[in-house]
Amino acid sequence: MTKTFEHILVPYNGTAGSEKAFRKAIFLASSIQAKVTLLTCLEERSTFGFFKTKTSKQEFEKERKLVEKQHLKLEKFAKEHDISCTAKIAKNGLASTNILEFAKQHNADLIITTRTKLSSRYEKQHYHSTVENMFRNTPCPILIL
């Protein structure tokens, strides 16, 4: 018998939804002996939209350190459940593109994520969510909670 999923990718952005996806991935991984990878996409913002300043770089570093602390906490939780878990940070670019590229490069068999509700009709019409963009171009199955 072969394993169905050996590598589960969880896009993580610190929200309750991504926390839920992580816990679901740990539960699933424990039952099928899969490894889990957390991926957080951070955007380095430019001041006034034109150039990066010392302040914007410092803000990015603060955010990166905060994410690393969250990742350590989640990796500890996974270890307590006897699951192999690694965490990565992708810098810049469209989150959905970064997630899909990471999934392809690292042979992820499954992506577990949650969907954020867009509140207004305008948002639904003009802003495609990260999940929608991933769903359209995914190299592997996606479990949307």
DSSP file (Angstrom, degrees, kcal/mol; ACC not computed):
  #  RESIDUE AA STRUCTURE BP1 BP2  ACC     N-H-->O    O-->H-N    N-H-->O    O-->H-N    TCO  KAPPA ALPHA  PHI   PSI    X-CA   Y-CA   Z-CA
    1    1 A M              0   0    0      0, 0.0     2,-0.3     0, 0.0     0, 0.0   0.000 360.0 360.0 360.0 133.0    0.0    0.0    0.0
    2    2 A T        -     0   0    0      1,-0.1     2,-0.2     2,-0.0     0, 0.0  -0.669 360.0-101.4 -99.2 155.7    1.4    3.4   -0.9
    3    3 A K        -     0   0    0     -2,-0.3     3,-0.2     1,-0.1    -1,-0.1  -0.506  20.2-151.7 -73.1 141.0    0.9    6.6    1.0
    4    4 A T  S    S+     0   0    0      1,-0.3     2,-0.4    -2,-0.2    -1,-0.1   0.946  84.3  16.6 -75.2 -51.9   -1.7    9.0   -0.4
    5    5 A F        +     0   0    0      1,-0.1    -1,-0.3    27,-0.1     3,-0.1  -0.988  56.7 165.9-126.8 127.4   -0.1   12.1    0.9
    6    6 A E  S    S+     0   0    0     -2,-0.4    29,-2.7     1,-0.3     2,-0.4   0.645  73.7  38.8-108.6 -23.5    3.5   12.4    2.1
    7    7 A H  E     -a   35   0A   0     27,-0.2   102,-2.6   100,-0.1   103,-1.4  -0.955  64.8-168.4-137.4 115.0    3.9   16.2    2.2
    8    8 A I  E     -ab  36 110A   0     27,-3.0    29,-2.7    -2,-0.4     2,-0.5  -0.893   8.1-156.0-106.0 128.0    1.2   18.6    3.4
    9    9 A L  E     -ab  37 111A   0    101,-3.1   103,-2.5    -2,-0.5    29,-0.2  -0.887   7.0-170.1-104.6 130.7    1.7   22.3    2.7
   10   10 A V  E     -a   38   0A   0     27,-3.0    29,-2.2    -2,-0.5     2,-0.3  -0.935  16.3-144.5-122.6 107.3   -0.1   24.8    5.0
   11   11 A P  E     -a   39   0A   0      0, 0.0     2,-0.5     0, 0.0    29,-0.2  -0.571  26.6-163.6 -65.5 127.4   -0.1   28.5    3.9
   12   12 A Y        +     0   0    0     27,-2.9    29,-0.2    -2,-0.3    59,-0.0  -0.963  30.7 160.0-125.7 124.9    0.1   30.3    7.3
   13   13 A N        -     0   0    0     -2,-0.5    -1,-0.1     2,-0.1     3,-0.1   0.233  62.9-101.9-126.3  13.5   -0.7   34.0    7.9
   14   14 A G  S    S+     0   0    0      1,-0.3     2,-0.1     2,-0.1    -2,-0.1   0.447  79.2 128.5  85.4  -1.0   -1.3   34.1   11.6
   15   15 A T  S  > S-     0   0    0      1,-0.1     4,-1.9     4,-0.0    -1,-0.3  -0.371  74.9-108.3 -83.5 166.7   -5.1   34.2   11.4
   16   16 A A  H  > S+     0   0    0      1,-0.2     4,-2.2     2,-0.2     5,-0.1   0.864 120.1  56.2 -60.5 -35.9   -7.5   31.9   13.2
   17   17 A G  H  > S+     0   0    0      2,-0.2     4,-2.2     1,-0.2    -1,-0.2   0.912 107.3  45.8 -64.0 -43.5   -8.3   30.3    9.8
   18   18 A S  H  > S+     0   0    0      2,-0.2     4,-2.1     1,-0.2    -1,-0.2   0.831 111.1  53.9 -71.3 -29.6   -4.6   29.4    9.1
   19   19 A E  H  X S+     0   0    0     -4,-1.9     4,-2.4     2,-0.2    -1,-0.2   0.905 108.7  49.7 -65.2 -41.8   -4.3   28.1   12.7
   20   20 A K  H  X S+     0   0    0     -4,-2.2     4,-2.2     2,-0.2    -2,-0.2   0.912 110.2  50.1 -62.5 -43.5   -7.3   25.8   12.0
   21   21 A A  H  X S+     0   0    0     -4,-2.2     4,-2.3     2,-0.2    -1,-0.2   0.894 109.9  51.5 -62.5 -40.6   -5.7   24.6    8.8
   22   22 A F  H  X S+     0   0    0     -4,-2.1     4,-2.4     2,-0.2    -2,-0.2   0.937 110.1  47.8 -62.4 -47.1   -2.5   23.9   10.6
   23   23 A R  H  X S+     0   0    0     -4,-2.4     4,-2.3     1,-0.2    -1,-0.2   0.888 111.7  50.4 -63.2 -38.6   -4.2   21.8   13.3
   24   24 A K  H  X S+     0   0    0     -4,-2.2     4,-2.7     2,-0.2    -1,-0.2   0.904 109.7  51.4 -64.4 -40.7   -6.2   19.9   10.6
   25   25 A A  H  X S+     0   0    0     -4,-2.3     4,-3.1     2,-0.2    -2,-0.2   0.899 109.8  49.3 -63.3 -40.8   -2.9   19.2    8.8
   26   26 A I  H  X S+     0   0    0     -4,-2.4     4,-2.2     2,-0.2    -2,-0.2   0.926 111.8  48.8 -64.0 -44.6   -1.3   17.9   12.1
   27   27 A F  H  X S+     0   0    0     -4,-2.3     4,-1.1     2,-0.2    -2,-0.2   0.930 116.0  43.0 -60.6 -46.4   -4.3   15.6   12.7
   28   28 A L  H >X S+     0   0    0     -4,-2.7     4,-1.4     1,-0.2     3,-0.5   0.922 112.5  53.0 -66.3 -44.4   -4.2   14.3    9.2
   29   29 A A  H 3X>S+     0   0    0     -4,-3.1     5,-1.3     1,-0.2     4,-1.3   0.860 105.1  55.4 -60.9 -36.3   -0.4   13.9    9.1
   30   30 A S  H 3<5S+     0   0    0     -4,-2.2    -1,-0.2     1,-0.2    -2,-0.2   0.829 109.4  46.9 -67.6 -29.9   -0.5   11.9   12.4
   31   31 A S  H <<5S+     0   0    0     -4,-1.1    -1,-0.2    -3,-0.5    -2,-0.2   0.720 124.9  29.5 -84.7 -20.1   -2.9    9.4   10.8
   32   32 A I  H  <5S-     0   0    0     -4,-1.4    -2,-0.2    -3,-0.2    -1,-0.2   0.315 103.9-117.8-121.1   8.2   -1.0    9.0    7.5
   33   33 A Q  T  <5 +     0   0    0     -4,-1.3     2,-0.2     1,-0.2    -3,-0.2   0.920  60.7 151.7  55.6  50.1    2.6    9.6    8.7
   34   34 A A      < -     0   0    0     -5,-1.3    50,-0.4    -6,-0.1     2,-0.3  -0.654  43.8-119.8-103.1 163.1    3.1   12.7    6.4
   35   35 A K  E     -a    7   0A   0    -29,-2.7   -27,-3.0    -2,-0.2     2,-0.4  -0.740  23.3-143.3 -99.7 156.0    5.3   15.7    7.0
   36   36 A V  E     -ac   8  85A   0     48,-2.9    50,-2.0    -2,-0.3     2,-0.4  -0.949  10.4-166.5-122.1 137.6    3.9   19.2    7.2
   37   37 A T  E     -ac   9  86A   0    -29,-2.7   -27,-3.0    -2,-0.4     2,-0.4  -0.993   9.0-151.9-123.3 129.8    5.4   22.4    5.9
   38   38 A L  E     -ac  10  87A   0     48,-2.8    50,-2.5    -2,-0.4     2,-0.4  -0.815  12.4-168.1 -93.7 137.7    4.2   25.9    7.0
   39   39 A L  E     -ac  11  88A   0    -29,-2.2   -27,-2.9    -2,-0.4     2,-0.5  -0.972   5.4-173.8-131.2 119.9    4.7   28.7    4.5
   40   40 A T  E     - c   0  89A   0     48,-2.3    50,-2.9    -2,-0.4     2,-0.6  -0.948  13.2-149.8-112.0 130.3    4.2   32.3    5.3
   41   41 A C  E     - c   0  90A   0     -2,-0.5     2,-0.4   -29,-0.2    50,-0.2  -0.882  15.7-171.1-101.7 119.7    4.4   34.9    2.6
   42   42 A L  E     - c   0  91A   0     48,-3.1    50,-3.4    -2,-0.6     2,-0.5  -0.890  12.3-145.8-112.3 141.8    5.7   38.3    3.6
   43   43 A E        -     0   0    0     -2,-0.4     2,-0.8    48,-0.2    48,-0.1  -0.919   7.8-143.7-108.1 123.9    5.7   41.4    1.5
   44   44 A E        -     0   0    0     -2,-0.5     2,-0.2     8,-0.0    13,-0.1  -0.782  27.9-147.8 -84.7 111.6    8.5   43.9    1.9
   45   45 A R        -     0   0    0     -2,-0.8     2,-0.3    11,-0.3    15,-0.1  -0.567   1.4-138.1 -87.7 142.8    6.7   47.2    1.5
   46   46 A S    >   -     0   0    0     -2,-0.2     3,-1.1     6,-0.1     2,-0.3  -0.744  25.9-109.7 -94.6 146.0    8.2   50.3   -0.1
   47   47 A T  B >> S-E   51   0B   0      4,-2.0     3,-1.7    -2,-0.3     4,-1.4  -0.592 101.4  -2.4 -73.7 133.2    7.6   53.8    1.4
   48   48 A F  T 34 S-     0   0    0     -2,-0.3    -1,-0.3     1,-0.3     4,-0.1   0.637 119.1 -82.4  58.7  15.6    5.4   55.9   -0.9
   49   49 A G  T <4 S+     0   0    0     -3,-1.1    -1,-0.3     2,-0.2    -2,-0.1   0.524 120.7  78.0  74.7   4.1    5.3   53.0   -3.3
   50   50 A F  T <4 S+     0   0    0     -3,-1.7     2,-0.3     1,-0.3    -2,-0.2   0.793  93.1   7.6-114.7 -41.9    8.6   53.9   -4.9
   51   51 A F  B  <  -E   47   0B   0     -4,-1.4    -4,-2.0    -6,-0.0     2,-0.5  -0.959  65.7-109.3-146.5 159.0   11.6   52.9   -2.8
   52   52 A K        -     0   0    0     -2,-0.3     2,-0.2    -6,-0.3    -6,-0.1  -0.773  35.3-165.8 -91.8 131.2   12.6   51.0    0.3
   53   53 A T     >  -     0   0    0     -2,-0.5     4,-2.1     1,-0.1     5,-0.2  -0.606  37.6-102.6-108.2 172.2   13.8   53.0    3.2
   54   54 A K  H  > S+     0   0    0     -2,-0.2     4,-2.2     1,-0.2     5,-0.1   0.888 123.2  53.0 -59.5 -39.5   15.6   52.1    6.4
   55   55 A T  H  > S+     0   0    0      2,-0.2     4,-2.5     1,-0.2    -1,-0.2   0.918 107.8  48.6 -64.3 -44.8   12.2   52.3    8.2
   56   56 A S  H  > S+     0   0    0      1,-0.2     4,-2.0     2,-0.2   -11,-0.3   0.874 111.9  50.2 -65.8 -35.1   10.4   49.9    5.8
   57   57 A K  H  X S+     0   0    0     -4,-2.1     4,-2.2     2,-0.2    -1,-0.2   0.887 110.5  49.6 -67.7 -38.7   13.3   47.4    6.1
   58   58 A Q  H  X S+     0   0    0     -4,-2.2     4,-2.3     2,-0.2    -2,-0.2   0.901 109.9  50.9 -66.0 -40.7   13.2   47.6    9.9
   59   59 A E  H  X S+     0   0    0     -4,-2.5     4,-2.3     2,-0.2    -2,-0.2   0.905 109.7  50.6 -62.5 -41.5    9.4   47.0    9.8
   60   60 A F  H  X S+     0   0    0     -4,-2.0     4,-2.7     1,-0.2    -2,-0.2   0.918 109.5  50.6 -62.1 -43.6    9.9   44.0    7.6
   61   61 A E  H  X S+     0   0    0     -4,-2.2     4,-2.4     2,-0.2    -2,-0.2   0.891 109.4  51.1 -62.8 -40.1   12.5   42.6   10.0
   62   62 A K  H  X S+     0   0    0     -4,-2.3     4,-2.1     2,-0.2    -1,-0.2   0.934 112.3  46.3 -60.7 -46.1   10.1   43.1   12.9
   63   63 A E  H  X S+     0   0    0     -4,-2.3     4,-2.3     1,-0.2    -2,-0.2   0.901 111.4  51.9 -64.2 -41.4    7.4   41.2   11.0
   64   64 A R  H  X S+     0   0    0     -4,-2.7     4,-2.4     1,-0.2    -1,-0.2   0.909 109.7  49.1 -62.2 -43.0    9.8   38.4   10.0
   65   65 A K  H  X S+     0   0    0     -4,-2.4     4,-1.9     2,-0.2    -1,-0.2   0.882 110.1  51.4 -64.9 -38.4   10.9   37.9   13.6
   66   66 A L  H  X S+     0   0    0     -4,-2.1     4,-2.1     2,-0.2    -2,-0.2   0.917 110.6  48.6 -63.1 -43.8    7.3   37.8   14.8
   67   67 A V  H  X S+     0   0    0     -4,-2.3     4,-2.8     1,-0.2    -2,-0.2   0.897 108.2  54.2 -63.5 -40.9    6.5   35.2   12.1
   68   68 A E  H  X S+     0   0    0     -4,-2.4     4,-2.3     1,-0.2    -1,-0.2   0.889 107.3  51.0 -61.3 -38.8    9.5   33.1   13.1
   69   69 A K  H  X S+     0   0    0     -4,-1.9     4,-1.9     2,-0.2    -1,-0.2   0.917 110.8  48.5 -63.9 -42.9    8.3   33.1   16.7
   70   70 A Q  H  X S+     0   0    0     -4,-2.1     4,-2.2     1,-0.2    -2,-0.2   0.920 110.6  51.5 -62.3 -43.0    4.9   31.9   15.6
   71   71 A H  H  X S+     0   0    0     -4,-2.8     4,-3.0     1,-0.2     5,-0.2   0.913 107.3  52.4 -60.7 -43.6    6.5   29.2   13.5
   72   72 A L  H  X S+     0   0    0     -4,-2.3     4,-2.1     1,-0.2    -1,-0.2   0.905 109.1  50.2 -59.5 -42.2    8.6   28.0   16.4
   73   73 A K  H  X S+     0   0    0     -4,-1.9     4,-1.9     2,-0.2    -1,-0.2   0.918 113.7  44.9 -62.1 -43.9    5.5   27.6   18.5
   74   74 A L  H  X S+     0   0    0     -4,-2.2     4,-2.3     2,-0.2    -2,-0.2   0.879 110.9  52.8 -70.1 -38.1    3.7   25.7   15.8
   75   75 A E  H  X S+     0   0    0     -4,-3.0     4,-2.4     2,-0.2    -1,-0.2   0.884 108.7  51.5 -63.5 -37.2    6.7   23.5   15.1
   76   76 A K  H  X S+     0   0    0     -4,-2.1     4,-2.2    -5,-0.2    -2,-0.2   0.919 108.4  51.1 -63.9 -43.9    6.8   22.7   18.9
   77   77 A F  H  X S+     0   0    0     -4,-1.9     4,-1.0     1,-0.2    -2,-0.2   0.915 111.0  48.5 -58.7 -44.2    3.2   21.7   18.8
   78   78 A A  H ><>S+     0   0    0     -4,-2.3     5,-2.4     1,-0.2     3,-0.6   0.908 109.2  52.4 -63.2 -42.4    3.8   19.4   15.8
   79   79 A K  H ><5S+     0   0    0     -4,-2.4     3,-1.8     1,-0.3    -1,-0.2   0.885 103.8  57.0 -62.2 -38.5    6.8   17.8   17.6
   80   80 A E  H 3<5S+     0   0    0     -4,-2.2    -1,-0.3     1,-0.3    -2,-0.2   0.783 109.3  46.7 -61.4 -26.8    4.6   17.1   20.6
   81   81 A H  T <<5S-     0   0    0     -4,-1.0    -1,-0.3    -3,-0.6    -2,-0.2   0.234 120.3-112.2 -99.3  11.9    2.3   15.2   18.2
   82   82 A D  T < 5S+     0   0    0     -3,-1.8     2,-0.4     1,-0.2    -3,-0.2   0.857  70.1 140.9  62.6  39.5    5.3   13.4   16.7
   83   83 A I      < -     0   0    0     -5,-2.4     2,-0.6    -8,-0.1    -1,-0.2  -0.932  55.9-123.9-115.3 135.2    4.9   15.1   13.3
   84   84 A S        +     0   0    0     -2,-0.4   -48,-2.9   -50,-0.4     2,-0.4  -0.670  42.6 172.5 -74.6 120.0    7.8   16.3   11.1
   85   85 A C  E     +c   36   0A   0     -2,-0.6     2,-0.3   -50,-0.2   -48,-0.2  -0.996  15.0 179.9-137.8 131.6    7.2   20.0   10.6
   86   86 A T  E     -c   37   0A   0    -50,-2.0   -48,-2.8    -2,-0.4     2,-0.4  -0.903  13.9-148.2-124.0 158.0    9.2   22.7    8.9
   87   87 A A  E     -c   38   0A   0     -2,-0.3     2,-0.3   -50,-0.2   -48,-0.2  -0.983  13.6-176.7-130.5 139.1    8.4   26.3    8.4
   88   88 A K  E     -c   39   0A   0    -50,-2.5   -48,-2.3    -2,-0.4     2,-0.5  -0.926  16.8-144.0-131.8 155.0    9.5   28.7    5.6
   89   89 A I  E     -c   40   0A   0     -2,-0.3     2,-0.5   -50,-0.2   -48,-0.2  -0.989  10.8-156.4-120.7 125.6    9.1   32.3    4.8
   90   90 A A  E     -c   41   0A   0    -50,-2.9   -48,-3.1    -2,-0.5     2,-0.5  -0.876  15.0-143.2 -99.8 132.6    8.6   33.5    1.2
   91   91 A K  E     -c   42   0A   0     -2,-0.5   -48,-0.2   -50,-0.2   -50,-0.1  -0.847  51.7 -22.5-105.4 128.2    9.6   37.1    0.6
   92   92 A N  S    S+     0   0    0    -50,-3.4   -50,-0.1    -2,-0.5   -49,-0.1   0.350  85.8  80.9  64.3 164.9    7.7   39.4   -1.8
   93   93 A G  S    S-     0   0    0    -52,-0.1     2,-0.3     4,-0.0    -1,-0.1  -0.147  90.6 -40.4  92.0 170.5    5.5   38.5   -4.7
   94   94 A L     >  -     0   0    0      1,-0.1     4,-2.5    -2,-0.1     3,-0.3  -0.544  53.0-135.4 -71.0 128.4    1.8   37.4   -5.0
   95   95 A A  H  > S+     0   0    0     -2,-0.3     4,-2.7     1,-0.2     5,-0.2   0.898 102.4  51.3 -55.4 -47.0    1.0   35.0   -2.1
   96   96 A S  H  > S+     0   0    0      1,-0.2     4,-2.3     2,-0.2    -1,-0.2   0.892 111.7  47.8 -61.2 -39.0   -0.9   32.5   -4.3
   97   97 A T  H  > S+     0   0    0     -3,-0.3     4,-2.6     2,-0.2     5,-0.2   0.922 112.0  49.4 -67.0 -44.5    2.0   32.4   -6.8
   98   98 A N  H  X S+     0   0    0     -4,-2.5     4,-2.4     1,-0.2    -2,-0.2   0.914 112.0  49.0 -59.5 -43.6    4.6   31.9   -4.1
   99   99 A I  H  X S+     0   0    0     -4,-2.7     4,-2.5    -5,-0.2    -2,-0.2   0.931 113.2  45.6 -63.6 -46.9    2.5   29.1   -2.5
  100  100 A L  H  X S+     0   0    0     -4,-2.3     4,-2.2    -5,-0.2    -1,-0.2   0.899 113.3  49.4 -66.5 -40.4    2.0   27.2   -5.8
  101  101 A E  H  X S+     0   0    0     -4,-2.6     4,-2.8     2,-0.2    -1,-0.2   0.915 112.2  48.8 -63.2 -42.0    5.7   27.6   -6.8
  102  102 A F  H  X S+     0   0    0     -4,-2.4     4,-2.3    -5,-0.2    -2,-0.2   0.923 109.4  52.6 -62.8 -43.9    6.7   26.3   -3.4
  103  103 A A  H  <>S+     0   0    0     -4,-2.5     5,-2.4     1,-0.2     4,-0.2   0.909 113.4  43.9 -59.1 -43.1    4.3   23.3   -3.7
  104  104 A K  H ><5S+     0   0    0     -4,-2.2     3,-1.0     3,-0.2    -2,-0.2   0.941 115.0  47.2 -66.7 -48.2    5.8   22.4   -7.1
  105  105 A Q  H 3<5S+     0   0    0     -4,-2.8    -2,-0.2     1,-0.2    -1,-0.2   0.810 119.8  38.6 -65.4 -30.9    9.4   22.8   -6.1
  106  106 A H  T 3<5S-     0   0    0     -4,-2.3    -1,-0.2    -5,-0.2    -2,-0.2   0.191 108.3-118.4-109.3  15.2    9.0   20.8   -2.8
  107  107 A N  T < 5 -     0   0    0     -3,-1.0     2,-0.2    -4,-0.2    -3,-0.2   0.880  39.6-173.2  52.3  48.4    6.7   18.1   -4.1
  108  108 A A      < -     0   0    0     -5,-2.4  -100,-0.2    -6,-0.2    -1,-0.2  -0.548  14.1-164.4 -70.7 135.9    3.7   18.9   -1.9
  109  109 A D  S    S+     0   0    0   -102,-2.6     2,-0.3     1,-0.3  -101,-0.2   0.673  71.9  18.3 -93.0 -21.2    1.0   16.3   -2.2
  110  110 A L  E     -b    8   0A   0   -103,-1.4  -101,-3.1    30,-0.2     2,-0.5  -0.991  59.8-152.8-153.2 139.4   -1.7   18.4   -0.5
  111  111 A I  E     -bd   9 142A   0     30,-2.0    32,-3.2    -2,-0.3     2,-0.5  -0.977  13.1-163.4-113.7 126.9   -2.4   22.0    0.4
  112  112 A I  E     + d   0 143A   0   -103,-2.5     2,-0.3    -2,-0.5    32,-0.2  -0.952  26.8 143.2-112.2 125.0   -4.6   22.7    3.4
  113  113 A T  E     - d   0 144A   0     30,-2.6    32,-3.0    -2,-0.5     2,-0.3  -0.891  39.1-124.4-147.8 173.7   -6.0   26.2    3.7
  114  114 A T        -     0   0    0     -2,-0.3     2,-0.5    30,-0.2    17,-0.1  -0.874  24.4-120.1-123.1 160.9   -9.1   28.2    4.7
  115  115 A R        -     0   0    0     -2,-0.3     2,-0.4    16,-0.1    29,-0.0  -0.865  16.2-142.9-105.0 131.3  -11.1   30.7    2.7
  116  116 A T        -     0   0    0     -2,-0.5     2,-0.4     1,-0.0    15,-0.1  -0.769  24.9-121.4 -89.0 134.5  -11.5   34.3    3.9
  117  117 A K        -     0   0    0     -2,-0.4     2,-0.5    12,-0.0    -1,-0.0  -0.618  15.7-138.3 -79.5 130.5  -14.9   35.7    3.2
  118  118 A L        -     0   0    0     -2,-0.4     6,-0.1     1,-0.1    -1,-0.0  -0.761  14.8-152.0 -84.8 132.4  -15.0   38.8    1.0
  119  119 A S        +     0   0    0     -2,-0.5     2,-0.2     4,-0.0    -1,-0.1   0.897  63.8  45.7 -81.0 -42.4  -17.5   41.2    2.6
  120  120 A S  S  > S-     0   0    0      1,-0.1     4,-2.1     0, 0.0     5,-0.2  -0.635  75.9-120.9-107.0 161.7  -18.9   43.3   -0.2
  121  121 A R  H  > S+     0   0    0     -2,-0.2     4,-2.0     1,-0.2     5,-0.2   0.877 115.0  56.6 -61.4 -38.3  -20.2   42.6   -3.7
  122  122 A Y  H  > S+     0   0    0      2,-0.2     4,-2.4     1,-0.2     5,-0.3   0.931 106.6  48.6 -59.6 -47.6  -17.5   44.9   -5.1
  123  123 A E  H  > S+     0   0    0      1,-0.2     4,-2.6     2,-0.2    -1,-0.2   0.922 110.6  50.9 -59.6 -44.4  -14.7   42.9   -3.4
  124  124 A K  H  < S+     0   0    0     -4,-2.1    -1,-0.2     1,-0.2    -2,-0.2   0.868 114.3  44.8 -61.8 -36.4  -16.1   39.7   -4.7
  125  125 A Q  H  < S+     0   0    0     -4,-2.0    -1,-0.2    -5,-0.2    -2,-0.2   0.867 126.5  25.2 -74.9 -38.5  -16.2   41.1   -8.2
  126  126 A H  H  < S+     0   0    0     -4,-2.4     2,-0.6     1,-0.2    -2,-0.2   0.629 112.3  60.1-109.4 -16.4  -12.8   42.8   -8.3
  127  127 A Y     <  -     0   0    0     -4,-2.6     2,-0.3    -5,-0.3    -1,-0.2  -0.921  63.5-157.5-121.7 109.5  -10.5   41.0   -5.9
  128  128 A H        -     0   0    0     -2,-0.6    -4,-0.1    -3,-0.1    -3,-0.1  -0.648  25.1-122.1 -80.6 138.3   -9.8   37.3   -6.3
  129  129 A S     >  -     0   0    0     -2,-0.3     4,-2.2     1,-0.1     5,-0.2  -0.304  18.2-112.1 -77.2 164.1   -8.7   35.7   -3.1
  130  130 A T  H  > S+     0   0    0      1,-0.2     4,-2.5     2,-0.2     5,-0.2   0.900 119.3  53.9 -58.7 -42.0   -5.5   33.8   -2.7
  131  131 A V  H  > S+     0   0    0      1,-0.2     4,-2.9     2,-0.2    -1,-0.2   0.911 107.3  49.8 -62.9 -43.1   -7.5   30.6   -2.4
  132  132 A E  H  > S+     0   0    0      1,-0.2     4,-1.8     2,-0.2    -1,-0.2   0.928 111.6  48.6 -61.4 -44.4   -9.3   31.2   -5.7
  133  133 A N  H  X S+     0   0    0     -4,-2.2     4,-0.9     1,-0.2    -2,-0.2   0.891 114.1  46.2 -63.3 -39.9   -6.0   31.9   -7.5
  134  134 A M  H >X S+     0   0    0     -4,-2.5     4,-0.8     1,-0.2     3,-0.8   0.925 109.4  55.0 -66.7 -43.8   -4.4   28.8   -6.0
  135  135 A F  H 3< S+     0   0    0     -4,-2.9     3,-0.4     1,-0.2    -2,-0.2   0.853 105.9  52.1 -59.3 -37.0   -7.4   26.6   -6.9
  136  136 A R  H 3< S+     0   0    0     -4,-1.8    -1,-0.2     1,-0.2    -2,-0.2   0.769 124.1  24.9 -70.9 -26.3   -7.3   27.6  -10.5
  137  137 A N  H << S+     0   0    0     -4,-0.9    -1,-0.2    -3,-0.8    -2,-0.2   0.170  83.5 147.1-127.1  17.8   -3.6   26.7  -11.0
  138  138 A T     <  -     0   0    0     -4,-0.8     4,-0.1    -3,-0.4    -3,-0.0  -0.268  37.9-157.6 -68.0 140.9   -2.8   24.1   -8.4
  139  139 A P  S    S+     0   0    0      0, 0.0    -1,-0.1     0, 0.0   -39,-0.0   0.516  81.5  21.8 -88.0  -6.5   -0.3   21.3   -9.0
  140  140 A C  S    S-     0   0    0      1,-0.0   -30,-0.2   -29,-0.0   -31,-0.1  -0.915 101.8 -64.6-150.0 171.2   -1.8   19.1   -6.3
  141  141 A P        -     0   0    0      0, 0.0   -30,-2.0     0, 0.0     2,-0.4  -0.265  43.9-149.9 -62.3 150.5   -5.1   18.7   -4.4
  142  142 A I  E     -d  111   0A   0    -32,-0.2     2,-0.7    -4,-0.1   -30,-0.2  -0.990   4.6-155.3-123.3 130.6   -6.3   21.5   -2.1
  143  143 A L  E     -d  112   0A   0    -32,-3.2   -30,-2.6    -2,-0.4     2,-0.6  -0.930  13.7-164.7-102.5 114.1   -8.4   21.0    1.0
  144  144 A I  E      d  113   0A   0     -2,-0.7   -30,-0.2   -32,-0.2   -32,-0.1  -0.889 360.0 360.0-103.7 117.1  -10.3   24.2    1.7
  145  145 A L              0   0    0    -32,-3.0   -31,-0.2    -2,-0.6    -1,-0.1   0.446 360.0 360.0 -89.4 360.0  -11.7   24.3    5.3
